[in-house]
Amino acid sequence: MGRSIVVATCSLNQWALDWEGNLTRIKQSIRDAKAREARLRVGPELEICGYGCLDHFLESDTYLHCWEMLLDILTDPDCHGILLDIGMPVEHGRSRYNCRIIAFDGKILLIRPKLCGAGEGIRKNRYFATWDSPSRVENFTLPNSIASVRSTVPFGDAVICSTDVCSASLSYDELLTHTAPQAVASQDEATIYTISAANDHHLGSFKLRVSDLCKVSRDMGGVLLYANQRGCDGDRIYYEGCAMIFVNGGLVAQGTQFSLEDVEVITAEIDLDACRALQNQACSPKIHPRMRLEHELCIKYDNCLKSTSNDRIEPSVYHANAEIGMGPACWLWDYLRRSNAVGFLVPLSGGIDSCSTATIVFSMCRIVVDAISAGNAQVKADMQRIVGVSGSLPKTPHELCHRILHTVYMGVSGISSEETRSRALRLAESIHSYHTDMDIDNVYHAEKDLLRQYLGCAPGFDGGPAQNLALQNIQARIRMVTAYYFAQMLPSTRGRPGASTLLVLGSVGVEECLRGNLTKHDCSSADLSPIGSFLKTEIRHFIRWARTAFELPVLIEFLDATPTAELEPSRFGQCDAKDMGMTHQELSTFAKMRKEMRLGPFSMFKQLLSSWRGDKTPDDIAHVVKKFHSFYGINRHKMSTMTPAYHAGEIDPDNNRYDRRPLLYPAFYGSWICKRIDEEAERAWGKDA
């Protein structure tokens, strides 16, 4: 007789503190797994409360409600007959732990705390302790609310052994540390590993993640079930989902990376005998405690009658351009439907940044329409509420875009060009957004005239830097006020009296944020910024790809246009490169060196002496490095008010979460660092001679 087992893993679109909603999705995943005859189901990290609770993990209520939801699962007969691996936080002693609850037929077999914390970046070890006693188990007294289920349960690092198969519960972070579970694999002969995760979308990282999981699966042997959270759970990040199953180093089942499905369960039937034959065996003693489950999980079959195969598949990996088009789009949909807003407003300037924001919303419309066509009832219900119609729903992305995306061009006579006005209009026509083409001259001149009325001064663009900048800032800030005014009133004017407001979307990328090349509280100040962590080069590649993928020929014009803020009269020849004193490519380089390589000004200069030597002189390199850091320090305060941006990489300049640097810096020019750069530049000239 042979042995096989059907195993299930899932991606859940959980929402921080959405207790009943999260419970419903967990139960649905269990029912779906059982319907496919699965005997084991694993879910993502902290799935009961949602991964993004942040400082709510410091509140006792969070733990109370987690136990209440868990009790509901344990006492529900529909959740029996399957081994469950569920994520939630647990308070034990004087510490809080990120844990897995292993349960069967309403009984908790083990509470398994995480052995290591998440690494640097957005998931610091602020909330949870790590279980620093591998291979040790102690008693845990259950809260009174569920003590009727069982008074004490094991708490610690152990493996679960049914009468026919052994499994170990791990976290994704543990796979990448010195506690990587080769010890469990080789010393305890586990065959199935449940891997819980809450991995968010980082541009281009998914391919590496698949490679890492394949390697770990190959090294450990056996079956690896990877579960991951999906969607926007209330913060700046998008959890990319894509649950996967690996067998002995090969991928055998994969979910979707970007999807609007709230619950996605994938299963595989595994031939355990064939799997075990290939698994690397070691002679080390069994050192992990074993929690016994007196129940068979496997399916026994006659080899003469049935043969299961663990066929490998090629991973489905999106190109970076498609990732930009899909990740932020799915994030926007979750934010829209969960915020009770009824659409978006994008100040459309005719430049590539606002163009990319509008294009991402159009991509969202495409994904939503496809989901409804595929029979997604939840998306259909959400769209019904958002568009506010009782009859037929929009059937095409263009129809949906016209209902929920509002674009506004806000020009100033003599300053805004017909080229940008025309590009904005034709983009709006191409995606069918509800477009308003207006001039803000009256408001601009009224604000400008206040200085003459009360201070006797008539500012002009030729009146010096202070007057010039003041007049530019007036326009920029008027656009922000106008955008919010229209966002609040457009639903009513379009026949939705009493409807909620629109979400205003900003369009500032990494380079402008780092350089501070924006007006504080201008139209870059918005509710959300879909492109806030993307480099200009990435945005340009995305628009070039979207031109064909979305059939929008007008996008080529945005690629060819000269980037400009259009805040000065045309005779000044204003353009971004002139305003910033450096190119977007140079700013992209500074961004990567500063955040990813962690280089300060002096180290950055020395590194660039080598990489830019053929294109720039040492003095030129010193000049642009000093200019960047000077403006970075001067404008650093602007980062404290930046619009919450979609987080897709480590170079995200959003101060509140990802860029923990001071707001007030000493003057850079004349500083010790500046002097050291000058000395090194002079020395480099000597080497060239």
C-alpha positions as CSV (number, residue, x, y, z in Angstrom):
1,M,0.0,0.0,0.0
2,G,1.2,3.5,-0.8
3,R,0.5,6.8,0.9
4,S,-0.7,10.2,-0.4
5,I,-2.0,13.3,1.2
6,V,-3.9,16.3,-0.1
7,V,-2.4,19.5,1.4
8,A,-3.7,23.1,1.2
9,T,-2.2,26.5,1.5
10,C,-3.8,29.9,0.9
11,S,-3.6,33.6,0.3
12,L,-6.1,35.7,2.3
13,N,-6.9,39.4,1.8
14,Q,-7.1,40.2,5.5
15,W,-7.7,43.6,7.0
16,A,-6.1,44.8,10.2
17,L,-8.7,44.6,13.1
18,D,-11.5,43.4,10.8
19,W,-12.3,40.7,13.2
20,E,-15.5,39.2,11.7
21,G,-14.3,39.8,8.1
22,N,-11.0,38.0,8.8
23,L,-12.8,35.2,10.6
24,T,-15.1,34.7,7.6
25,R,-12.2,34.5,5.2
26,I,-10.3,32.0,7.3
27,K,-13.3,29.8,7.6
28,Q,-14.0,30.0,3.9
29,S,-10.4,28.9,3.2
30,I,-10.9,25.9,5.6
31,R,-14.1,24.9,3.9
32,D,-12.5,25.3,0.4
33,A,-9.6,23.1,1.5
34,K,-11.9,20.4,3.0
35,A,-14.0,20.4,-0.2
36,R,-10.8,19.5,-2.1
37,E,-10.2,16.7,0.4
38,A,-7.2,18.4,2.0
39,R,-6.1,17.0,5.4
40,L,-3.9,20.0,6.3
41,R,-4.4,23.7,5.8
42,V,-1.9,26.6,6.5
43,G,-2.7,30.3,6.4
44,P,-0.5,33.5,6.4
45,E,1.1,35.2,9.4
46,L,-1.2,36.8,12.0
47,E,-4.2,36.1,9.8
48,I,-6.8,36.4,12.6
49,C,-6.0,40.0,13.4
50,G,-4.3,41.0,10.2
51,Y,-0.6,41.6,9.8
52,G,-0.6,45.4,9.8
53,C,-2.0,46.1,13.2
54,L,1.2,48.0,14.1
55,D,0.9,49.6,17.6
56,H,-2.4,47.8,18.1
57,F,-0.2,44.8,18.9
58,L,0.6,46.7,22.1
59,E,-3.0,46.7,23.2
60,S,-4.5,43.9,25.2
61,D,-7.8,44.1,23.3
62,T,-6.0,42.7,20.2
63,Y,-5.1,39.5,22.0
64,L,-8.5,39.2,23.6
65,H,-10.3,39.4,20.3
66,C,-7.9,37.0,18.6
67,W,-8.8,34.3,21.2
68,E,-12.5,35.0,20.7
69,M,-12.1,34.5,16.9
70,L,-10.0,31.3,17.5
71,L,-12.7,29.9,19.8
72,D,-15.2,30.4,17.0
73,I,-13.0,28.4,14.7
74,L,-12.3,25.6,17.2
75,T,-15.9,25.1,18.1
76,D,-17.2,25.1,14.5
77,P,-17.8,21.6,13.2
78,D,-17.2,22.7,9.7
79,C,-13.6,23.4,10.7
80,H,-13.0,19.9,12.1
81,G,-11.5,16.9,10.3
82,I,-8.5,18.8,9.0
83,L,-5.2,19.8,10.7
84,L,-5.1,23.6,11.0
85,D,-2.1,25.9,11.1
86,I,-3.4,29.4,12.0
87,G,-1.5,32.6,12.7
88,M,-2.2,35.0,15.6
89,P,-0.3,36.9,18.3
90,V,-0.2,35.4,21.8
91,E,0.9,36.9,25.2
92,H,2.9,34.4,27.2
93,G,4.5,35.4,30.5
94,R,5.6,39.0,30.1
95,S,6.2,38.9,26.4
96,R,4.2,38.9,23.2
97,Y,4.9,36.4,20.4
98,N,4.0,36.0,16.8
99,C,2.6,32.5,16.9
100,R,1.1,29.6,14.9
101,I,-1.8,27.7,16.5
102,I,-1.8,24.1,15.4
103,A,-5.2,22.5,16.0
104,F,-7.3,19.5,15.1
105,D,-11.0,18.8,15.8
106,G,-11.3,21.8,18.1
107,K,-8.2,20.9,20.2
108,I,-5.0,23.0,20.2
109,L,-2.0,20.6,19.8
110,L,0.7,23.3,19.9
111,I,1.3,27.0,20.1
112,R,4.4,27.6,18.1
113,P,6.1,31.0,18.6
114,K,8.4,32.5,15.9
115,L,12.1,31.8,16.5
116,C,13.3,35.0,14.9
117,G,11.9,38.4,14.0
118,A,11.5,40.0,10.6
119,G,14.5,41.8,9.3
120,E,15.1,45.5,8.8
121,G,12.8,47.8,6.9
122,I,9.1,48.1,7.6
123,R,8.8,45.1,10.0
124,K,11.1,45.8,13.0
125,N,11.0,43.8,16.2
126,R,8.9,46.4,17.9
127,Y,6.0,44.3,18.9
128,F,7.1,40.7,19.4
129,A,9.7,38.8,21.3
130,T,11.4,35.8,19.7
131,W,11.4,32.4,21.2
132,D,15.1,31.9,22.0
133,S,14.8,28.3,23.1
134,P,14.7,26.1,20.0
135,S,13.6,22.5,20.7
136,R,12.0,23.5,24.0
137,V,8.3,23.3,25.0
138,E,6.6,24.5,28.2
139,N,3.0,24.6,29.4
140,F,0.7,27.5,28.4
141,T,-2.4,28.3,30.4
142,L,-5.2,29.2,28.0
143,P,-7.3,32.3,28.7
144,N,-10.6,31.8,30.6
145,S,-12.5,32.5,27.4
146,I,-11.5,29.3,25.8
147,A,-10.3,27.2,28.8
148,S,-13.3,25.0,28.3
149,V,-11.5,23.6,25.2
150,R,-8.5,22.6,27.2
151,S,-6.8,24.3,30.2
152,T,-3.2,24.0,29.2
153,V,-1.4,23.4,25.9
154,P,2.2,23.0,24.8
155,F,4.0,26.3,23.9
156,G,7.3,26.2,22.1
157,D,9.3,24.6,19.3
158,A,8.1,21.2,18.4
159,V,6.8,19.1,15.5
160,I,3.4,17.5,15.0
161,C,3.3,13.8,14.3
162,S,0.1,12.0,13.3
163,T,0.0,8.3,13.1
164,D,1.4,8.4,9.6
165,V,3.1,11.7,8.8
166,C,5.2,14.3,10.6
167,S,4.9,18.1,10.0
168,A,6.8,21.2,11.2
169,S,5.5,24.8,11.3
170,L,7.9,27.6,10.4
171,S,7.9,31.2,9.3
172,Y,9.3,32.6,6.1
173,D,11.8,34.7,8.0
174,E,13.2,31.7,9.8
175,L,14.1,30.2,6.4
176,L,16.6,33.0,5.8
177,T,18.4,33.0,9.1
178,H,20.8,30.7,11.0
179,T,17.8,29.0,12.5
180,A,16.9,27.7,9.0
181,P,15.1,24.4,9.7
182,Q,17.7,21.9,8.3
183,A,17.8,20.8,12.0
184,V,14.1,20.0,11.9
185,A,14.4,18.4,8.5
186,S,17.4,16.2,9.1
187,Q,17.0,15.5,12.8
188,D,13.3,15.0,13.1
189,E,12.4,13.5,9.8
190,A,9.6,15.9,9.1
191,T,8.0,15.4,5.7
192,I,5.7,18.5,5.5
193,Y,6.7,22.0,6.4
194,T,4.1,24.8,6.7
195,I,5.7,28.2,5.9
196,S,3.6,31.2,7.0
197,A,4.4,34.7,5.6
198,A,3.3,38.2,5.2
199,N,5.6,39.3,2.3
200,D,4.7,42.5,0.7
201,H,5.3,43.5,-3.0
202,H,8.8,44.7,-3.7
203,L,9.5,45.4,-7.4
204,G,11.3,42.5,-8.9
205,S,11.7,40.5,-5.7
206,F,9.2,37.7,-6.4
207,K,11.5,35.8,-8.8
208,L,14.2,35.8,-6.1
209,R,11.6,34.6,-3.5
210,V,10.6,31.6,-5.6
211,S,14.3,30.8,-6.1
212,D,14.9,31.0,-2.4
213,L,12.0,28.7,-1.6
214,C,13.0,26.2,-4.2
215,K,16.5,26.1,-2.7
216,V,15.2,25.6,0.8
217,S,12.8,23.0,-0.3
218,R,15.6,21.1,-2.1
219,D,17.9,21.4,0.9
220,M,15.3,20.2,3.4
221,G,13.5,17.8,1.2
222,G,9.8,16.9,1.6
223,V,6.7,19.1,1.1
224,L,6.8,22.9,1.6
225,L,3.5,24.8,1.9
226,Y,4.0,28.6,1.5
227,A,1.1,30.7,2.6
228,N,1.1,34.5,2.2
229,Q,-1.2,37.4,3.0
230,R,-2.7,39.4,0.1
231,G,-3.9,42.9,-0.5
232,C,-3.9,46.2,1.3
233,D,-4.7,45.6,5.0
234,G,-4.8,49.3,5.8
235,D,-1.3,50.6,5.2
236,R,1.1,51.6,2.5
237,I,2.1,48.1,1.5
238,Y,0.5,45.5,-0.7
239,Y,0.9,41.9,0.3
240,E,1.4,40.0,-2.9
241,G,-0.3,36.7,-2.1
242,C,0.8,33.9,-4.4
243,A,0.6,30.8,-2.2
244,M,2.8,28.0,-3.4
245,I,3.6,24.3,-2.9
246,F,7.0,22.8,-3.4
247,V,8.1,19.2,-3.3
248,N,11.8,18.3,-3.0
249,G,13.0,21.5,-4.6
250,G,10.4,21.7,-7.3
251,L,7.3,24.0,-7.6
252,V,4.1,21.9,-8.0
253,A,1.3,24.4,-7.4
254,Q,1.2,28.2,-7.5
255,G,-1.5,30.8,-6.8
256,T,-1.8,34.3,-8.3
257,Q,0.5,37.1,-7.4
258,F,-1.9,40.0,-8.1
259,S,-5.5,39.2,-7.7
260,L,-8.8,40.6,-6.3
261,E,-9.8,37.2,-4.8
262,D,-10.2,37.6,-1.0
263,V,-9.6,33.9,-0.5
264,E,-7.5,31.8,-2.8
265,V,-6.8,28.2,-1.8
266,I,-4.4,25.9,-3.7
267,T,-4.0,22.2,-3.1
268,A,-1.8,19.4,-4.3
269,E,-2.0,15.6,-3.8
270,I,1.4,14.4,-2.8
271,D,2.8,10.9,-3.1
272,L,4.6,10.8,0.3
273,D,6.4,7.6,-0.4
274,A,8.0,9.0,-3.5
275,C,8.6,12.3,-1.7
276,R,10.2,10.5,1.2
277,A,12.4,8.4,-1.0
278,L,14.0,11.5,-2.4
279,Q,14.2,13.3,0.9
280,N,17.7,13.7,2.4
281,Q,18.1,11.6,5.5
282,A,20.5,12.3,8.3
283,C,21.8,10.2,11.2
284,S,21.4,12.9,13.8
285,P,19.2,12.2,16.8
286,K,15.7,13.4,17.0
287,I,16.0,16.4,19.3
288,H,12.6,18.3,18.9
289,P,9.7,17.4,21.1
290,R,6.9,15.7,19.3
291,M,3.2,16.5,19.7
292,R,1.2,13.4,19.0
293,L,-2.0,13.4,16.9
294,E,-3.7,10.0,17.1
295,H,-5.2,10.3,13.7
296,E,-4.4,9.3,10.2
297,L,-4.0,12.2,7.7
298,C,-2.8,10.2,4.7
299,I,-4.8,8.4,2.0
300,K,-3.7,4.8,1.5
301,Y,-4.0,3.4,-1.9
302,D,-3.0,0.3,-3.9
303,N,-0.1,1.1,-6.1
304,C,-1.4,-1.2,-8.7
305,L,-4.6,0.8,-8.9
306,K,-3.4,4.4,-8.4
307,S,-0.2,6.4,-9.0
308,T,0.2,10.0,-7.9
309,S,2.9,12.2,-9.4
310,N,4.5,15.3,-8.0
311,D,4.8,17.0,-11.4
312,R,6.8,20.2,-11.4
313,I,5.6,23.4,-13.0
314,E,7.4,26.6,-14.2
315,P,6.8,29.6,-11.9
316,S,4.6,32.4,-13.3
317,V,6.6,35.6,-12.8
318,Y,5.5,39.1,-14.0
319,H,7.8,41.5,-15.8
320,A,8.7,44.6,-13.7
321,N,6.5,46.8,-15.9
322,A,3.5,44.6,-15.3
323,E,4.2,44.6,-11.6
324,I,4.0,48.4,-11.6
325,G,0.7,48.2,-13.5
326,M,-0.8,45.5,-11.2
327,G,0.5,45.9,-7.7
328,P,-0.5,49.5,-7.1
329,A,-3.7,48.9,-9.0
330,C,-4.8,46.1,-6.7
331,W,-3.7,48.2,-3.7
332,L,-5.9,51.1,-4.9
333,W,-8.9,48.9,-5.3
334,D,-8.6,47.6,-1.8
335,Y,-8.2,51.1,-0.4
336,L,-11.1,52.4,-2.4
337,R,-13.6,49.7,-1.4
338,R,-12.5,49.7,2.2
339,S,-12.5,53.4,2.7
340,N,-16.1,53.9,1.5
341,A,-14.9,56.5,-1.0
342,V,-16.6,56.4,-4.4
343,G,-13.7,57.1,-6.8
344,F,-10.5,59.0,-7.4
345,L,-9.4,62.4,-8.5
346,V,-6.1,63.0,-10.2
347,P,-4.8,66.5,-10.9
348,L,-3.6,65.8,-14.5
349,S,-0.8,68.1,-15.5
350,G,0.1,66.8,-18.9
351,G,3.4,65.3,-17.5
352,I,4.5,61.8,-17.2
353,D,4.0,61.5,-13.4
354,S,0.3,62.3,-13.3
355,C,-0.1,60.4,-16.5
356,S,1.3,57.2,-14.8
357,T,-1.0,57.7,-11.9
358,A,-4.1,57.9,-14.1
359,T,-2.8,54.9,-16.2
360,I,-2.5,52.8,-13.0
361,V,-6.1,53.6,-12.1
362,F,-7.1,52.5,-15.6
363,S,-5.2,49.3,-15.0
364,M,-7.2,48.9,-11.8
365,C,-10.4,49.2,-13.9
366,R,-9.2,46.5,-16.2
367,I,-8.5,44.1,-13.3
368,V,-11.8,44.8,-11.7
369,V,-13.8,44.2,-14.9
370,D,-11.9,41.0,-15.5
371,A,-12.6,39.8,-12.0
372,I,-16.3,40.4,-12.4
373,S,-16.3,38.6,-15.7
374,A,-14.6,35.7,-14.0
375,G,-17.5,35.6,-11.5
376,N,-16.0,37.3,-8.4
377,A,-19.1,38.0,-6.4
378,Q,-17.2,40.2,-3.8
379,V,-15.8,42.5,-6.4
380,K,-19.2,42.8,-8.1
381,A,-20.8,43.8,-4.8
382,D,-18.0,46.3,-4.1
383,M,-18.4,47.8,-7.5
384,Q,-22.2,48.0,-7.1
385,R,-21.7,50.2,-4.0
386,I,-19.0,52.3,-5.4
387,V,-20.6,53.2,-8.7
388,G,-24.0,53.6,-7.0
389,V,-26.2,52.1,-9.7
390,S,-29.1,49.6,-9.3
391,G,-29.1,48.5,-12.9
392,S,-26.3,47.2,-15.1
393,L,-22.7,47.6,-14.0
394,P,-20.0,49.0,-16.2
395,K,-19.0,46.2,-18.6
396,T,-15.7,47.6,-19.9
397,P,-12.6,49.3,-18.2
398,H,-13.4,52.5,-20.0
399,E,-17.0,52.6,-18.7
400,L,-15.8,51.9,-15.2
401,C,-13.0,54.5,-15.5
402,H,-15.6,57.1,-16.5
403,R,-17.6,56.4,-13.4
404,I,-14.8,56.4,-10.8
405,L,-11.8,58.3,-12.2
406,H,-12.0,62.1,-12.2
407,T,-9.2,64.1,-13.8
408,V,-8.7,67.8,-13.6
409,Y,-6.3,70.1,-15.6
410,M,-5.7,73.4,-13.7
411,G,-4.0,75.9,-16.0
412,V,-2.8,79.4,-15.6
413,S,-2.9,81.7,-18.6
414,G,0.5,82.7,-19.9
415,I,2.2,80.0,-17.9
416,S,0.5,76.7,-18.7
417,S,1.1,75.5,-22.3
418,E,-1.4,74.3,-24.8
419,E,0.8,71.2,-25.2
420,T,0.3,70.0,-21.7
421,R,-3.4,70.9,-21.8
422,S,-3.9,69.0,-25.0
423,R,-2.0,65.9,-23.7
424,A,-4.0,65.8,-20.5
425,L,-7.3,66.1,-22.5
426,R,-6.3,63.3,-24.9
427,L,-5.2,61.0,-22.2
428,A,-8.5,61.5,-20.4
429,E,-10.3,60.8,-23.6
430,S,-8.3,57.6,-24.2
431,I,-9.1,56.1,-20.8
432,H,-12.6,57.8,-20.6
433,S,-12.0,59.5,-17.3
434,Y,-14.5,62.2,-16.2
435,H,-12.3,65.2,-17.2
436,T,-12.5,68.9,-16.2
437,D,-10.4,71.4,-18.2
438,M,-10.2,74.6,-16.2
439,D,-8.1,77.7,-15.5
440,I,-7.4,78.9,-12.0
441,D,-6.5,82.5,-13.1
442,N,-9.1,84.3,-11.0
443,V,-8.0,82.5,-7.8
444,Y,-4.3,82.9,-8.6
445,H,-4.6,86.6,-9.3
446,A,-6.8,87.2,-6.3
447,E,-4.2,85.5,-4.0
448,K,-1.3,87.3,-5.7
449,D,-3.1,90.7,-5.3
450,L,-3.3,90.3,-1.5
451,L,0.3,91.3,-1.2
452,R,-0.4,94.6,-3.0
453,Q,-3.5,95.3,-1.0
454,Y,-2.0,94.8,2.5
455,L,1.8,95.2,2.1
456,G,2.0,97.5,-0.9
457,C,4.2,95.1,-2.9
458,A,3.4,93.8,-6.4
459,P,5.5,90.7,-6.8
460,G,6.7,89.5,-10.3
461,F,8.6,86.6,-11.7
462,D,11.4,89.1,-12.6
463,G,11.5,90.5,-9.0
464,G,14.1,88.1,-7.7
465,P,14.2,84.5,-6.4
466,A,11.9,85.1,-3.4
467,Q,9.1,86.7,-5.5
468,N,9.5,84.2,-8.3
469,L,9.3,81.2,-5.9
470,A,6.3,82.8,-4.0
471,L,4.4,83.1,-7.2
472,Q,5.2,79.5,-8.2
473,N,4.1,78.2,-4.8
474,I,0.8,80.1,-5.0
475,Q,-0.2,78.2,-8.1
476,A,0.9,74.9,-6.7
477,R,-1.0,75.3,-3.4
478,I,-4.1,76.6,-5.2
479,R,-4.1,73.4,-7.2
480,M,-4.1,71.3,-4.0
481,V,-7.1,73.3,-2.5
482,T,-9.0,73.1,-5.8
483,A,-8.4,69.3,-6.1
484,Y,-9.9,68.6,-2.7
485,Y,-12.8,71.0,-3.3
486,F,-13.7,69.2,-6.5
487,A,-13.1,65.8,-4.9
488,Q,-15.7,66.6,-2.3
489,M,-18.3,68.1,-4.7
490,L,-18.0,66.0,-7.9
491,P,-20.0,63.1,-6.6
492,S,-22.9,65.4,-5.9
493,T,-22.7,67.2,-9.2
494,R,-22.7,63.9,-10.9
495,G,-26.0,62.8,-9.4
496,R,-24.7,61.1,-6.2
497,P,-26.1,63.4,-3.4
498,G,-25.0,62.3,0.0
499,A,-22.3,60.1,-1.5
500,S,-18.8,59.9,0.0
501,T,-15.9,62.0,-1.3
502,L,-13.3,61.0,-3.9
503,L,-9.8,60.0,-2.9
504,V,-7.2,62.5,-4.2
505,L,-4.2,60.8,-5.8
506,G,-0.7,62.4,-5.8
507,S,1.9,61.9,-8.4
508,V,5.4,62.6,-7.0
509,G,8.2,60.0,-7.5
510,V,11.3,59.2,-5.5
511,E,13.6,61.7,-7.1
512,E,11.5,64.8,-6.5
513,C,11.0,63.7,-2.8
514,L,14.7,63.2,-2.2
515,R,15.7,66.5,-3.9
516,G,12.8,68.3,-2.4
517,N,11.8,69.6,-5.8
518,L,8.2,70.2,-4.9
519,T,6.1,72.7,-3.0
520,K,5.1,71.7,0.5
521,H,1.3,71.2,0.6
522,D,0.9,71.6,-3.2
523,C,-1.0,69.1,-5.4
524,S,1.6,66.5,-4.4
525,S,-0.2,66.5,-1.1
526,A,-3.0,64.0,-1.5
527,D,-4.6,61.0,0.1
528,L,-2.5,58.4,-1.6
529,S,0.5,58.2,-4.0
530,P,0.6,55.1,-6.2
531,I,4.0,56.0,-7.7
532,G,5.7,57.4,-4.6
533,S,8.4,54.7,-4.4
534,F,9.2,54.3,-8.1
535,L,12.1,55.8,-9.8
536,K,11.6,57.9,-12.9
537,T,13.3,55.3,-15.1
538,E,10.9,52.7,-13.8
539,I,7.9,55.0,-14.5
540,R,9.1,55.6,-18.1
541,H,9.6,51.9,-18.7
542,F,6.1,51.3,-17.4
543,I,4.5,53.9,-19.6
544,R,6.3,52.5,-22.6
545,W,5.0,49.1,-21.8
546,A,1.4,50.3,-21.0
547,R,1.2,52.1,-24.3
548,T,1.0,48.7,-26.0
549,A,-0.4,46.5,-23.2
550,F,-3.3,48.9,-22.6
551,E,-3.6,50.1,-26.2
552,L,-3.1,53.8,-25.3
553,P,-1.0,55.3,-28.2
554,V,-1.2,58.8,-26.6
555,L,1.3,57.6,-23.9
556,I,4.2,58.0,-26.3
557,E,3.8,61.7,-26.2
558,F,4.4,61.8,-22.5
559,L,7.6,59.9,-23.0
560,D,8.8,62.5,-25.5
561,A,7.8,65.6,-23.5
562,T,10.3,67.6,-21.6
563,P,9.6,67.3,-17.8
564,T,8.6,70.7,-16.4
565,A,6.6,72.1,-13.5
566,E,5.1,74.9,-15.7
567,L,5.1,77.4,-12.8
568,E,7.0,80.2,-14.6
569,P,6.1,82.0,-17.8
570,S,7.3,80.2,-20.9
571,R,10.1,82.8,-21.6
572,F,12.0,81.4,-18.6
573,G,12.4,78.0,-20.2
574,Q,11.6,76.2,-17.0
575,C,12.4,72.4,-16.9
576,D,13.0,69.9,-14.2
577,A,16.7,69.3,-14.9
578,K,17.3,73.1,-14.7
579,D,15.3,73.5,-11.5
580,M,17.0,70.5,-9.8
581,G,20.5,71.1,-11.0
582,M,20.9,67.4,-11.8
583,T,19.3,64.8,-14.0
584,H,16.7,62.2,-12.9
585,Q,19.2,59.5,-13.7
586,E,21.7,61.1,-11.3
587,L,19.0,61.4,-8.6
588,S,18.1,57.7,-9.2
589,T,21.8,56.8,-8.6
590,F,21.9,58.9,-5.4
591,A,18.7,57.3,-4.2
592,K,20.0,53.7,-4.5
593,M,23.4,54.5,-3.1
594,R,21.9,56.3,-0.1
595,K,19.3,53.7,0.9
596,E,20.3,50.4,-0.5
597,M,24.1,50.8,-0.2
598,R,23.9,53.0,2.9
599,L,26.5,55.5,1.7
600,G,27.0,58.9,3.2
601,P,28.1,61.9,1.2
602,F,31.8,61.2,1.3
603,S,31.5,57.5,0.6
604,M,29.1,58.3,-2.2
605,F,31.6,60.7,-3.8
606,K,34.4,58.1,-3.6
607,Q,32.2,55.5,-5.2
608,L,31.1,57.8,-8.0
609,L,34.7,58.7,-8.7
610,S,35.1,55.2,-10.0
611,S,31.8,54.7,-11.7
612,W,31.5,58.2,-13.3
613,R,35.2,58.8,-14.0
614,G,34.8,58.5,-17.8
615,D,31.8,60.9,-18.0
616,K,32.6,63.6,-15.4
617,T,35.6,65.2,-13.8
618,P,36.3,64.9,-10.1
619,D,35.1,68.5,-9.6
620,D,31.9,67.8,-11.5
621,I,31.2,64.8,-9.4
622,A,32.0,66.7,-6.2
623,H,29.7,69.6,-7.3
624,V,26.6,67.4,-8.0
625,V,27.1,65.3,-4.8
626,K,27.4,68.4,-2.7
627,K,24.4,70.0,-4.4
628,F,22.3,66.9,-3.8
629,H,23.1,66.6,-0.1
630,S,22.7,70.4,0.4
631,F,19.2,70.4,-1.1
632,Y,18.4,67.1,0.7
633,G,19.1,68.7,4.1
634,I,17.4,72.0,3.3
635,N,14.2,70.3,2.1
636,R,14.2,67.4,4.5
637,H,11.3,68.9,6.5
638,K,9.0,68.3,3.4
639,M,9.2,64.6,3.9
640,S,7.3,64.8,7.2
641,T,4.2,65.8,5.2
642,M,4.5,63.5,2.2
643,T,1.5,61.7,0.9
644,P,1.4,58.0,2.0
645,A,2.9,56.2,-0.9
646,Y,2.6,52.7,-2.2
647,H,5.7,50.9,-0.8
648,A,7.5,48.9,-3.5
649,G,11.2,49.0,-2.5
650,E,13.8,50.0,-0.1
651,I,14.4,53.4,-1.7
652,D,11.0,54.7,-0.6
653,P,11.6,58.2,0.8
654,D,8.4,58.3,2.9
655,N,9.7,59.7,6.2
656,N,7.0,58.3,8.4
657,R,7.8,54.7,8.0
658,Y,10.8,54.0,5.8
659,D,13.3,56.8,6.0
660,R,14.3,57.4,9.5
661,R,16.6,60.4,9.3
662,P,16.5,63.8,11.0
663,L,14.4,66.7,9.7
664,L,16.9,69.4,10.6
665,Y,20.4,69.2,9.2
666,P,23.5,71.5,9.5
667,A,24.3,73.6,6.4
668,F,26.1,71.3,4.1
669,Y,28.3,73.8,2.2
670,G,31.3,74.6,4.4
671,S,30.8,71.6,6.6
672,W,33.5,69.1,7.5
673,I,32.0,66.6,5.0
674,C,32.1,69.1,2.2
675,K,35.7,69.9,3.0
676,R,36.6,66.2,2.9
677,I,34.9,65.8,-0.5
678,D,36.9,68.8,-1.9
679,E,40.2,67.3,-0.6
680,E,39.4,64.0,-2.2
681,A,38.5,65.7,-5.5
682,E,41.8,67.5,-5.5
683,R,43.6,64.3,-4.7
684,A,41.8,62.6,-7.6
685,W,42.9,65.4,-10.0
686,G,46.5,64.6,-8.9
687,K,46.0,60.9,-9.7
688,D,44.7,61.8,-13.2
689,A,47.7,63.9,-13.9
